[in-house]
Amino acid sequence: MYQYNDFDSAFLAERNRQFRAQVERRVSGALTEDEFKPLRLMNGVYLQLHAYMLRVAIPYGTLNSAQMDTLALLAEKWDKGYGHFTTRQNIQYNWPKLSDIPDMLDALAKVEMHAIQTSGNTIRNVTADHFAGAAADEIEDPRPIAELIRQWSTDHPEFQFMGRKFKIAVAAGAKDRAVLKAHDLAVRVVKNDAGAVGYQVLVGGGLGRTPMIGKVLHDFLPREDLLPFIEATVSVWNQIGRRDNKYKARIKITVHEHGLEDIRARVDARFAQIRPTFTGFDQELFEEIKTHFAAPSFRNVPTDAFDAAYDADPLFRSWVDTNLAEHRASGYAIVTVSIKKHGATPGDASAEQMRALAEIAKTYGHDELRISHEQNVILPHVHKSDLPAVYAALRDVDLHTANIGLVSDIIACPGMDYCALATARSIPVAQQIATRFDELKLEHDIGHLQIKISGCINACGHHHVGHIGILGLDRAGVENYQITLGGDATDSAAIGERAGPGFAYDEIVPAIERLIQGYLEMRQGPEETFLEAYRRLGLAPFKAWLYPEAQAHAA
């Protein structure tokens, strides 16, 4: 992973010093909240329902054990003992005192972490495939490109006060694990017909009140053209994007209103203009960055201990079958640690759990961890011979839930329990759904099913691309939950279709249960997933299961 040089350290120290002075002025009353707002947003500080919130960047989801230990320290010393992993591969602290935040930032700086550009109308934290550098299906590790984009975008003078925020994702696998088509701009590592490695660029994706699927802006760019092409794209949008209405100020609206071909022509013209100014410094920087992402020294030892544990322990076997993915190195596995214990808050990890994850990574995982956009933690490099010990260590801190990709592995935003923008609760709905299906003991029979919940139209819970999406709204002061069906966050990305009228808070879990029971009765064998069944059958039968009274009345 990338390590700071002297410039990085000095830059961050000065930035933190400035913010400490700004906080002191706010606490003293020298700055009003309105005056302070743009300053705090530049440093990842929000004002939520009950307190300030600090959002810490975890660039492309990668961190080491020392950094995870520091995240635990922040939770324990300055918050309420836990942090919340987000769908942007960041972590949020919901209860810090404003006067403590400069100390939190200084603690982060000691382990080369920060909160810059995790908020505000700028280029946000660059996300990536959470299996990057380990996945068996990837062309190359995409994180060096993500780091190059991060360095280029940090404090970029043209892009600090844009019409709205701008989100970028990077991936290199045959499978899309980074929700590329739901981003303002996405970069996918590809090969052309000659076998050369390059980059496909997508643009105009996004969720929120106007969900759209990203479109291919360029099929294949050589490495030396990628950064100037990205700069040209953001620059064009920054110039012509809407500023009269913040809900229409995203690049997806610009692409929709102007058309892809017009945007492509404008970007090509801007690219031709600025390409000569990129005189190779970016490629020199990229080559230096690549040295920080060398693969670990993988071990070649027998897996007898793993095989014996797999045969002897059904609980371990269930966890292995559910939470492991194929690694590119023989004898290794990628471990996804569920932060979704049944009935718990999705994405919340205690200081004790974070410290345990840090120790496991240091002992068994080549000192690497990742945060996924699905709000789980990844141990990307674990030898199979160490998996029984890893499982035991996870079990000691209640992180051994075997539910990755199942009903209870729910993405949920903080909702009205924390967020000032939310119009309904998300967390209790997620907890109740997970608990109910644990009681029914149906999760593994149901198989792969992604439920995503948002507490408002901003869609931080990615409900639009859930196989089952749940959107909480306010209807005359009463929480109302709309259901969308058929969404997809993978290569075949799709926006879910609204099923019909919303449900009251106490009706939403029974509605989801009816829906899934109906699917189980109608699927063509256990191998047909919920999404496959929906695509085969269409909306009608699913709607009937959701609204049986309306169906009976129509009959």
C-alpha positions in Angstrom: 0.0 0.0 0.0 1.1 3.6 -0.5 3.4 5.1 2.0 3.7 8.9 2.6 6.8 10.8 1.5 8.1 14.0 3.2 5.8 16.1 1.1 2.7 14.1 2.0 3.5 14.3 5.7 4.2 18.1 5.6 1.1 18.8 3.6 -1.1 16.9 6.0 0.5 18.4 9.1 -0.1 21.9 7.7 -3.7 21.1 6.7 -4.4 19.8 10.2 -2.8 22.8 11.8 -5.0 25.1 9.8 -8.1 23.2 10.8 -7.2 23.2 14.4 -7.1 27.0 14.3 -10.5 27.1 12.5 -12.1 24.9 15.2 -10.7 27.1 17.9 -12.3 30.1 16.2 -15.6 28.3 15.9 -15.6 27.2 19.6 -14.7 30.7 20.7 -17.6 32.2 18.6 -15.3 34.0 16.2 -16.8 32.0 13.4 -20.5 31.4 13.0 -21.7 27.9 11.9 -22.4 29.2 8.4 -18.9 30.6 8.2 -17.4 27.4 9.6 -19.4 25.0 7.4 -17.3 25.1 4.2 -14.1 24.8 6.3 -15.3 21.8 8.2 -16.6 20.1 5.0 -13.2 20.3 3.5 -11.9 18.2 6.4 -14.7 15.6 6.5 -16.7 17.1 9.4 -20.5 17.1 9.2 -23.2 18.4 11.5 -25.7 15.6 12.0 -28.9 15.2 13.9 -27.3 14.9 17.4 -23.6 15.8 17.0 -20.8 16.5 14.7 -19.7 13.5 12.6 -16.1 12.8 11.3 -15.8 10.8 8.1 -12.3 9.4 7.7 -11.0 8.4 4.3 -9.8 4.9 3.6 -8.5 5.4 0.0 -9.7 2.5 -2.3 -10.6 0.6 0.9 -7.0 -0.4 1.8 -5.4 -0.2 5.3 -2.9 -2.0 7.5 -3.0 -3.2 11.1 -1.5 0.0 12.5 -4.2 2.1 10.8 -7.0 -0.2 11.9 -5.6 0.0 15.5 -5.8 3.8 15.2 -9.4 3.6 14.0 -10.1 1.6 17.2 -8.3 4.3 19.2 -10.5 7.0 17.8 -13.6 5.1 18.6 -12.6 4.3 22.1 -11.0 7.7 23.1 -13.1 10.2 21.3 -16.4 8.5 20.4 -18.7 5.9 21.9 -16.6 2.9 21.3 -17.4 2.1 17.7 -17.2 3.3 14.1 -19.4 2.9 11.1 -18.0 1.6 7.8 -19.7 3.2 4.8 -20.6 2.4 1.2 -17.7 4.7 0.1 -15.2 2.4 1.9 -14.8 5.1 4.6 -15.4 5.0 8.3 -17.6 7.5 10.2 -17.6 8.6 13.9 -21.0 9.8 14.9 -20.4 11.3 18.4 -17.1 13.3 18.6 -16.9 16.6 20.3 -15.9 19.3 17.8 -13.0 20.4 20.1 -11.6 16.8 20.0 -11.6 16.5 16.2 -8.2 18.2 15.6 -6.7 15.6 18.0 -8.4 12.8 16.1 -6.9 14.1 12.8 -3.5 14.3 14.3 -3.7 10.7 15.5 -4.8 9.7 12.0 -1.8 11.6 10.5 0.6 9.5 12.6 -0.5 6.4 10.6 -0.8 8.3 7.3 -4.6 8.8 7.3 -6.8 11.8 6.9 -10.4 13.1 6.3 -9.7 15.3 3.3 -12.3 15.4 0.5 -14.6 12.9 2.3 -17.3 15.7 2.0 -18.0 18.8 0.1 -18.4 19.5 -3.6 -15.2 18.0 -4.7 -13.7 14.7 -5.9 -14.5 12.3 -3.1 -12.6 9.3 -1.8 -11.6 7.1 -4.8 -13.1 3.6 -4.3 -12.0 0.3 -5.8 -12.7 -3.4 -6.0 -12.3 -4.6 -2.4 -10.6 -7.8 -3.7 -8.0 -5.7 -5.7 -4.6 -7.2 -5.7 -5.9 -10.6 -4.6 -8.8 -11.5 -7.0 -8.2 -14.4 -9.4 -10.1 -12.7 -12.2 -8.3 -9.3 -12.3 -6.0 -8.1 -15.1 -3.7 -6.1 -12.7 -4.0 -4.5 -9.3 -6.1 -1.3 -10.0 -5.0 0.4 -6.8 -2.0 2.2 -8.2 -4.3 3.9 -10.7 -6.7 4.7 -7.8 -3.8 6.2 -5.9 -2.6 8.3 -8.9 -6.2 9.7 -9.2 -6.3 10.4 -5.4 -3.0 12.3 -5.5 -4.0 14.3 -8.6 -7.5 15.2 -7.2 -6.4 16.1 -3.7 -6.6 19.9 -3.4 -6.8 20.2 -7.2 -7.4 24.0 -7.6 -10.0 23.6 -10.4 -12.1 21.0 -8.6 -12.5 22.2 -5.0 -15.8 24.0 -5.3 -17.8 22.4 -8.0 -21.5 22.3 -8.5 -21.8 19.0 -6.6 -19.6 16.1 -5.4 -17.9 13.8 -7.9 -17.3 10.1 -7.2 -14.8 7.9 -9.0 -14.4 4.1 -8.8 -11.6 1.8 -10.2 -11.6 -1.9 -10.9 -9.8 -4.5 -12.9 -11.7 -7.8 -12.5 -13.8 -9.7 -14.9 -16.6 -9.3 -12.3 -17.6 -5.8 -11.3 -17.3 -5.7 -7.5 -17.1 -1.8 -7.3 -20.5 -0.8 -8.7 -18.7 1.0 -11.5 -21.9 1.9 -13.4 -23.3 3.8 -10.4 -20.5 6.3 -10.3 -20.0 9.8 -11.8 -16.9 8.4 -13.5 -15.4 4.9 -13.4 -12.2 3.4 -14.7 -12.0 -0.3 -15.7 -8.8 -2.0 -16.6 -9.2 -3.8 -19.9 -7.2 -5.5 -22.6 -7.6 -4.7 -26.3 -7.6 -7.2 -29.2 -3.8 -7.0 -29.3 -3.6 -8.0 -25.6 -2.4 -4.5 -24.5 -3.6 -3.3 -21.1 -5.6 0.0 -21.1 -8.6 1.6 -19.5 -12.3 1.9 -20.3 -13.9 5.0 -18.9 -17.6 5.2 -18.0 -19.4 8.4 -17.1 -22.8 9.6 -15.9 -23.8 6.9 -13.4 -25.3 7.7 -10.1 -28.2 6.9 -7.7 -30.1 9.4 -5.6 -33.4 11.0 -6.7 -32.6 10.4 -10.4 -30.8 7.1 -10.7 -28.9 6.4 -13.9 -26.6 3.7 -15.2 -23.1 4.9 -16.4 -22.3 4.9 -20.1 -19.0 4.1 -21.9 -17.3 7.4 -22.7 -14.1 5.8 -24.1 -13.5 2.1 -24.9 -9.7 2.0 -24.5 -7.2 4.5 -23.3 -3.5 3.9 -23.0 -2.0 4.5 -19.6 -0.4 7.8 -20.5 -3.7 9.3 -21.7 -5.9 8.2 -18.7 -5.2 11.1 -16.2 -5.5 13.9 -18.8 -8.7 12.3 -20.1 -10.2 12.2 -16.6 -9.2 15.8 -16.0 -10.8 16.8 -19.3 -14.0 15.0 -18.4 -14.3 16.6 -14.9 -13.3 20.0 -16.4 -16.1 19.8 -19.0 -18.7 18.9 -16.5 -17.5 21.6 -14.1 -17.9 24.2 -16.8 -21.3 23.2 -18.3 -23.0 21.3 -15.4 -26.1 22.7 -13.8 -25.7 25.1 -10.9 -29.2 26.4 -10.7 -30.6 23.3 -9.0 -28.4 21.2 -6.7 -30.5 18.1 -7.5 -29.6 18.5 -11.2 -26.0 19.4 -10.7 -24.5 15.9 -11.1 -22.7 14.8 -14.2 -25.4 12.2 -14.9 -27.9 15.0 -15.5 -25.4 16.8 -17.8 -24.9 13.7 -19.8 -28.6 13.1 -20.0 -29.4 16.7 -21.1 -26.6 17.1 -23.6 -26.4 13.6 -24.8 -23.4 11.3 -24.7 -22.0 12.2 -28.1 -22.0 15.9 -27.3 -20.2 15.2 -24.0 -17.7 13.0 -25.8 -17.0 15.7 -28.4 -16.5 18.3 -25.6 -14.2 16.0 -23.6 -12.2 15.1 -26.7 -11.7 18.8 -27.5 -10.6 19.6 -23.9 -8.4 16.5 -23.8 -6.6 17.7 -27.0 -6.1 21.0 -25.3 -4.6 19.8 -22.0 -2.9 16.6 -23.1 0.4 18.4 -24.1 0.6 19.8 -20.5 1.0 16.2 -19.2 4.7 15.9 -20.0 5.3 12.5 -18.4 5.3 13.5 -14.8 2.1 11.5 -14.1 3.7 8.4 -15.6 6.9 8.9 -13.5 4.6 9.3 -10.5 2.6 6.2 -11.4 5.8 4.0 -11.7 6.8 5.2 -8.3 3.4 4.5 -6.9 3.4 1.0 -8.3 6.4 0.1 -6.1 4.2 0.5 -3.1 1.8 -2.2 -4.2 4.1 -5.1 -4.7 2.4 -8.4 -3.9 3.2 -10.0 -0.5 5.6 -13.0 -0.4 3.1 -15.7 -0.6 3.8 -18.9 1.3 3.8 -22.4 -0.1 2.8 -24.8 2.7 0.4 -27.7 3.0 -3.3 -27.1 3.7 -3.8 -30.3 5.8 -5.0 -28.3 8.8 -7.6 -26.6 6.7 -8.9 -29.8 5.1 -9.2 -31.5 8.5 -11.1 -28.6 10.1 -13.4 -28.3 7.0 -14.3 -32.0 7.3 -14.7 -32.0 11.1 -16.5 -28.7 11.9 -19.8 -27.9 10.2 -19.8 -24.3 11.5 -16.4 -23.7 10.1 -17.4 -25.4 6.9 -20.5 -23.1 6.6 -18.3 -20.0 7.1 -15.8 -21.2 4.5 -18.5 -21.9 2.0 -20.1 -18.6 2.5 -17.4 -16.0 3.3 -14.4 -17.1 1.2 -13.5 -16.1 -2.4 -11.0 -17.5 -4.8 -7.5 -16.0 -4.5 -5.0 -15.6 -7.4 -2.3 -17.4 -5.4 -2.4 -21.2 -4.9 -3.2 -22.2 -1.3 -4.7 -18.8 -0.4 -8.2 -17.5 0.0 -9.8 -14.0 0.3 -11.8 -13.8 3.5 -14.8 -11.5 3.8 -15.5 -10.7 7.5 -19.2 -10.0 8.0 -20.0 -6.8 10.0 -23.6 -7.9 9.7 -24.3 -10.2 12.7 -28.0 -10.9 12.8 -29.7 -8.1 14.7 -26.6 -5.8 14.7 -26.2 -2.5 13.0 -24.8 -3.1 9.5 -21.3 -1.7 9.2 -20.8 -0.9 12.9 -17.6 -2.3 14.4 -16.5 -1.9 18.0 -13.0 -0.8 19.1 -12.4 -4.4 20.4 -13.4 -5.8 17.0 -11.2 -3.4 15.1 -8.2 -4.3 17.2 -8.9 -8.0 16.7 -9.1 -7.5 13.0 -5.8 -5.6 13.1 -4.1 -8.4 15.0 -5.5 -11.1 12.7 -4.3 -9.2 9.6 -0.8 -8.8 11.2 -0.6 -12.4 12.2 -2.3 -14.2 9.3 -3.0 -11.7 6.5 0.3 -10.1 5.4 -0.8 -7.0 7.3 -3.5 -6.0 4.9 -7.2 -5.2 5.3 -9.8 -3.8 3.0 -13.2 -2.2 3.6 -15.9 -3.1 1.0 -18.6 -0.8 -0.3 -20.9 -3.5 1.2 -19.8 -2.4 4.7 -17.8 -5.5 5.4 -14.0 -6.0 6.1 -11.8 -8.1 3.9 -8.7 -10.0 4.7 -7.3 -10.2 1.2 -4.4 -12.7 1.7 -5.0 -15.6 4.1 -3.3 -19.0 3.6 -5.8 -21.8 3.9 -3.7 -23.4 6.6 -4.4 -20.4 8.8 -8.1 -20.3 8.2 -9.0 -22.4 11.3 -7.1 -20.0 13.5 -8.6 -17.0 11.8 -12.1 -18.3 12.3 -11.4 -19.0 16.0 -10.1 -15.4 16.4 -13.1 -13.9 14.7 -15.4 -16.0 16.8 -13.9 -14.6 19.9 -15.1 -11.1 19.0 -18.4 -12.1 17.4 -17.2 -11.6 13.8 -17.8 -15.1 12.5 -21.2 -14.7 11.0 -21.5 -16.8 7.8 -23.8 -14.7 5.7 -21.9 -13.0 2.9 -24.2 -12.4 0.0 -27.2 -13.7 1.9 -30.4 -12.0 3.1 -28.9 -10.6 6.3 -25.8 -9.2 4.5 -27.8 -6.0 4.1 -26.4 -2.6 3.0 -28.0 0.1 5.1 -27.3 3.8 5.5 -27.4 5.3 9.1 -30.9 6.7 8.4 -32.9 8.8 10.8 -31.0 7.5 13.8 -28.1 9.7 12.8 -28.5 11.6 9.5 -29.9 15.1 9.3 -31.1 14.4 5.7 -32.9 11.1 6.4 -36.7 10.9 6.4 -37.0 7.3 7.8 -35.2 4.8 9.8 -32.9 2.3 8.0 -31.0 0.5 10.8 -34.0 -1.0 12.7 -35.5 -2.3 9.4 -32.2 -4.0 8.5 -32.0 -5.5 12.0 -35.5 -6.8 11.9 -35.2 -8.4 8.5 -31.9 -10.1 9.4 -33.3 -11.3 12.7 -36.5 -12.6 11.1 -34.7 -14.7 8.5 -32.3 -16.0 11.1 -35.3 -17.2 13.0 -36.8 -18.9 9.9 -33.4 -20.6 9.2 -33.9 -19.9 5.5 -30.9 -17.8 4.5 -28.8 -20.6 3.0 -31.8 -22.1 1.2 -32.6 -18.7 -0.3 -29.1 -18.2 -1.6 -27.7 -15.1 -3.1 -29.9 -12.1 -2.4 -28.9 -8.5 -1.9 -31.2 -6.2 0.1 -30.2 -2.6 0.3 -31.9 0.1 2.4 -31.8 3.9 2.2 -33.4 6.2 4.7 -34.0 9.0 2.1 -34.0 9.7 -1.6 -30.2 10.4 -1.6 -29.7 6.6 -1.8 -26.6 6.2 0.4 -27.8 2.6 1.0 -27.7 1.9 -2.8 -31.4 0.7 -2.7 -31.8 1.3 -6.5 -29.4 -1.5 -7.3 -30.5 -4.0 -4.7 -32.3 -7.2 -5.8 -34.7 -5.9 -3.2 -34.4 -2.2 -2.6 -36.1 -0.4 0.3 -36.5 3.4 0.4 -37.7 5.0 3.6 -39.7 8.2 3.1 -41.8 10.6 5.1 -45.5 10.6 4.2 -47.3 13.3 6.2 -45.1 12.7 9.2 -45.3 8.9 9.0 -42.5 6.6 7.8 -43.3 4.9 4.6 -41.2 2.3 2.8 -41.2 1.8 -0.9 -39.9 -1.4 -2.4 -38.0 -1.7 -5.7 -37.2 -5.0 -7.4 -34.7 -6.3 -9.9 -31.8 -3.9 -9.2 -28.3 -5.1 -10.0 -24.9 -3.7 -8.9 -22.8 -5.9 -11.2 -21.7 -5.9 -14.8 -25.4 -6.2 -15.8 -26.2 -3.2 -13.7 -29.9 -2.2 -13.6 -32.1 0.2 -11.6 -34.8 -1.6 -9.7 -38.5 -1.3 -10.6 -40.9 0.2 -8.1 -43.3 -2.5 -7.0 -46.2 -0.3 -5.9 -47.4 1.7 -2.8 -45.2 1.9 0.2 -45.5 0.0 3.5 -45.8 1.3 7.0 -42.9 0.7 9.4 -44.6 -2.3 11.0 -45.6 -3.7 7.6 -42.3 -3.8 5.8 -40.7 -6.9 7.3 -43.9 -9.1 6.8 -44.0 -7.8 3.2 -40.3 -8.8 2.6 -41.1 -12.2 4.1 -44.1 -12.8 1.8 -42.0 -11.7 -1.2 -39.2 -14.2 -0.5 -41.6 -17.0 0.4 -43.3 -16.5 -2.9 -39.9 -16.6 -4.7 -39.0 -19.9 -3.0 -42.2 -21.4 -4.2 -41.8 -20.3 -7.8 -38.1 -20.6 -8.5 -36.8 -23.3 -10.8 -34.7 -25.2 -8.3 -32.3 -23.9 -5.6 -29.8 -22.8 -8.2 -32.1 -20.0 -9.6 -31.3 -16.8 -7.6 -33.9 -14.2 -6.7 -32.7 -11.9 -9.4 -32.7 -14.6 -12.0 -36.3 -15.5 -11.0 -37.4 -11.9 -11.2 -35.9 -11.5 -14.7 -37.7 -14.7 -15.8 -41.1 -14.0 -14.3 -41.3 -10.2 -14.4 -42.9 -7.9 -11.8 -46.5 -9.3 -11.8 -46.1 -12.4 -9.5 -43.8 -10.5 -7.1 -46.3 -7.7 -6.9 -49.0 -10.2 -6.1 -47.0 -11.6 -3.2 -46.4 -8.1 -1.8 -50.0 -6.9 -2.1 -52.2 -10.0 -1.6 -55.2 -7.9 -0.5 -55.1 -5.9 -3.7 -54.9 -9.2 -5.7 -57.8 -10.7 -3.8 -59.9 -7.5 -4.4 -59.1 -7.5 -8.2 -60.2 -11.2 -8.4 
